[in-house]
Amino acid sequence: MKTSNFDNFEIEHLSPSSIGLFISNPAKWCFKYLYKEKDTAGPSAWRGSVVDSACGKFFGLHENQITSVSLAKCQVEAIENMNQLLDHEKANGNIVDEDKFRKEIELVPDYIRTAIGFYDELQKDKYVKPIDYQKKVIYEDEDLPIPIEGWLDFEYEDCIRDIKTVSRTPSDMSSRIKRQLSLYAYTTNKKAYADFIICTRTKNDVVSEANRSLNELKKGAFAIEKFISISKDVDELASFFIPDFDDWIWSDEEKDKAKKLWRL
C-alpha cells in the first residue's frame, strides 16, 4: 500500500472497535493508538472471551481441534481460563477488582449453558450449524489507505452470528454494535445478527437483531485519517482532547498514566 498518515503512527489497520473508540472517546483512542498504551481488560471482558471460546469448542471449531467438547467440559475449562487470567494480571502487578471477578466467574457456567443451548437448539430446529469460528474479515476502500478488519464469531451458510454476553436486556442495539455488524454483513454478503446472551442469577435469555449499515463505520475511519493528518507529533494531537476520567472506560491504572501524559 502507498505511504499514508497512518504510517507515522504505525497503524496498519482499523477495526470497528478502534473506530468506535475514536467516536465515543477520542482521548482514550489517543492513549491507546498514538501513545501505544495497552488496554486493561477486566473480569467482564474475560467473561465474554471465555464464553465465546466455549461456544467454539462445543462445535469443534477451534484451530487444530479434532472433536467437539461437551457442555460440562466447556464450563470447567472456562472457569480454569478465568482463573488463569486473574493469576496472569496479578503476576504482572496489575490490580483486579476481586469482588467483581467473583461475581463474573460465578455466572460463567450459566452464560455458557445459555449460549450453547441457544446455538445447539438453532442447529436442531433448522438443521444448521456454524461452518466457521473467529474468522477474519477485511474491508478495503480505494479512498482509505489502510483496511478495516474484524473477527466474526460464528459464520453459517446464510448468516453471521455475533455473541454478546450482557448483564441486562438491551433496549436497543447500540451504534457500536451496528457498525461492527455492518462490517461482517458487507464483507460476507450475509445477514449479520447480534445474539445477546442475557444471564443473571434469575434470568437466561437470548435476543437477536441485525443491521447492515456501513456508512458510519467508513465516516469514522476517514475522520481518524483527517485527524492524524494535522500533525506527526503525538502530544500535539492528544492536546485536542481532555480525558474524562469519570467515564468507566478508564481503569485506575490507565488514569494514572493518562494524567502524566496529559500533564493533569
N, C-alpha and C positions, 0 to 999 in steps of 0.2 A: 504494500500500500504506500501511497505518497506520504511525504512528511506533513505533519499537521501539528496544531497547537497541543494536541493530546500527548505528543511525543515529549514535550517539555516536562511533563509530569509523570512520564512512564505509565500512562493509562492506555492499555491495549484494547480494551473493550468496555462497553457499558452493559448494564443489566437493568431489568425492571426495578430491582431493589435500590440500586445506586441512583437511578433517575428519580425514583420516588423519594429518596432521602434528600436529594437536591431540592425537590419541590417543597417538601414539608419542613426541612430543617437544614438550610444551606450552610450554617456554621458547622454542624456535625458532619456534613459532607466534606467540607474543607479539612476538618480534623482527620477524617478517615482517608480521603483520597488525595489530598495535597500534602498534608503533614505525615501521611502514612502511619497513623496511629491505629493499632489493632482494636477492633471491636471487642467489647467484653460481653460475651454471651452469658445469659443467666439460666436458672433452672427451667423457666418456661420455654426458652428456646431449645434446651436439651430435651425437654419432654416432646416437643414437636418433632425433633430429629429422630429420637428412638422409636416413636410411633410410626413415622414414615418408613424407617428401616424395617420394623417388624412386619409391616404390610408387604414390603418387597420380599422378605424372607418367606412369608406364608405362601406366596405364589411361586417361590423358587426362581425369582428374577434377579437376584444379586449376581454380580460378576463372578464367574467360576463356581456358582452354586449348582450342585448336581441334582439335589432333590429339594422338595418343599419342606417347610418346617411347621410343626404343629402349633396350634394356638398357644398351648401351655408353655412350650419351649420358647416361643417368641416373647411371651411375657417375662419369663425368667431371664432371658438374655437381655431384654430391655432394662430390667432392674439392675443387672450387672453393669450395663453400659452407663446408666445414670450414676452409679457409684464410682465408676472409673473416671467419669468426667469431673465429679466432685473432687476426687483424690488428685487428679491432674491439676486442677485450679489451685488447690491448697499447696501442692508441691512447688508450684510456680509463684507462691507468695500472694496469690490473689484472694481477696475477701469474697466469701459467698454467704448470702443470707440463708442460713441453715434452716430456719423456720419455713421459709418459702420452699426450700429444697424438699423438706419432709412432706409438705402438702402436695407438691408436684409428683414426687415419686410414689406416694400412696395411691394416686389416681391413674398412674401409668397403665396398670393391668386393665382397668376399666376402659380407658381410652382405646387400648389395643383391641379389647373384646368388641367394642362398639364399631371401630373402623373395619376390622376384619370381618365382623358379622355383616356389615353393610355390603362390602365388596364381594363376599362369598355368596350372599343372597342374590346380588346382582348377577353373578355368574350362573346360579341355579335357575333364576327366573327367566333370564334372557339368553341363556346358553352362551354367554360371552365371558371372556376372561382377559386380563391385561396381556398385551404382547410385548411390552417393553416397560422399563422402570428406570427412573433417573436418567432420562435421555436428554442430551444436549441439543438445543435448537439455536439457530443463528439467523438474525435478520440483518441484511445489508441494504443500505440506501445509497444511491450514487452521489448524493449530496452530503453524506455523512462519512468522514474519513475512517471511522472505526466501526465495527459491528456492534449490535446489541445482542447479547447472549443470555440464555436462560436454561434452566434444567427442569423439565416437567416430571411429575411424579409417575403417573400411570398413563400409558398410551394403549388405547383399544383400537379395533379396526375402524370404528366410526367416530371416535371422540377422544378427548383428553380429559383426565380427571385429576384434579389437584387436591391434595389432602391438607385440610386446615383444622388443626386442633384448637378449639376455643373454649373459654370458660362459661360463655353465655351465648344465647341465640342472637346473632346479629340482626338488627332491624332492617339493614340494607347492606348490600355489598359495597365495600369501600372502593374509592377510586384507585387505591394502591393495588388491590386485587384485580380490578378490572384491567388495569394496564398490564399486569402480569399475564392474565388470561388472553389478552389480545395478542400478545407475542406468540403464545402457544397455538392459538387458533390460526393466525396468519401463516406461520411457518409450516404448519402441518396440514393446513386446509381442512381442518376438522373442528367440530364444536368443542369448546373448552368449558368444563364445569369446575366450580369450586365446591368441594364436599366439606361442609362444616361439621366436624366431629365434636359434638357437644356432650361433655361428660362431667357431671358433678356427682356428689355423693347421692343425689336423689333423682338425677335425670340423665338418660342416654338418648341421643337423637342425632339425626343427620339431615342437613338441609342442602339442597343442590341448586346452583344458579349458573348462568352462562353469560358471556359478553365477548364481543369481537371488535371493539373499537381500538384502533392502533394510533389514531391521530394524536392523542395526548402524550403517548409514550414518545413519539417522534419529536414533538414540540419540546418535550423535556430534554431530549438528547441535544437538540440544536441550541437550546438555552444554555446548557453546560458548555458547549463549544464556544458560544459567543462570550460567555463569562470568562473563560480561561484565556481568551484572545486578548484580554485587557492588559495582561502583564505576564511575565515569566517568573515574577517574584511571589512566592507563596505568602509571605507576610502581608504584602500589599493586597493580594486577592482576599485573604482572610479578613482584612480590616474592613471590608464592605459589610461584614455581619458581626453581630454580637451574640455569643451563645446565651440561650435561655436555659439556665440551669434548673428552672422549675419543671422543665419537660422531663418526663420519666425516662426518656431515651438515654440520658446521661447517667452513667454509673458514678459512684463516688470517686473511684479511681480516675475515671475519664475527666471528671470535673476538675480534679487537682491538676492534671496535665494541661487541660484546656486553659485554666486560669493563668498558668505560666506562659503558654504560647500566646495568649491574647493580652498578657500583662495586666490582668484584672486583680 
